[in-house]
């Protein structure tokens, strides 16, 4: 599956039906122990 980053509320069912894996970027960056990291999906 392809990955897509989201930063707002959207119906994720549409992304899943299109073959994407949604990743909530807000939670990913806020909850990471190293706030200056560069994450590659």
WOJO-V975286 format. One record per helix or strand of 2 or more residues. SS is the DSSP state (H for helix, E for strand). FROM is the first residue (numbers start at 0). TO is the last residue. If there is no record, write none. Layout:
# WOJO-V975286
ss | from | to
SS | FROM | TO
SS | FROM | TO
This chain:
# WOJO-V975286
ss | from | to
E | 1 | 5
H | 11 | 16
E | 19 | 23
H | 24 | 30
